[in-house]
């Protein structure tokens, strides 16, 4: 499942933050990014989108 990058921006994840998170997880930034997106997606599905949380192509 591909998630547009702007959903990450909405998450407040800058690339720098991502790299830091990636180091913490011991992964590459790209892998961390997909992991974070997946987590965000499942969170969205559970709670339903809040205001400003509707991204094109994010909600299945």
Secondary structure by P-SEA (a helix, b strand, c coil): ccccaaaaaaacccaaaaaaaaaaacccaaaaaaaaaaaaaaaaaacccccccccccccc
